Amino acid sequence: MTSERAGIDAVDRLSPRVRECAKHVGNGMCDKEIAGVMGVSPGVVILWNKQIYKATGLTRYRFIRDWNRKRGETVAPACAPKETA
């Protein structure tokens, strides 16, 4: 198991609401979209994102990539930033 894979599995140890936020992040939703769906302010989503990235040790792009790999998908969500060469 790679360290990145171990990182994505750290989501399971977060609170239910933060795990729900992680699911939306992994699906490529932007912070404002997540806030609307979850009924919280974008500021709360930003705080939850910090918890997610701290627990996993991943950046947003790598989190989305690894989340989709874990689910067996290879297509990057539209909201994911493009990697520069």
Secondary structure as UniProt FT lines:
FT   HELIX           3..9
FT   HELIX           10..13
FT   HELIX           16..26
FT   TURN            27..28
FT   HELIX           31..38
FT   HELIX           42..56
FT   HELIX           60..70
FT   TURN            71..72
FT   TURN            78..79
//
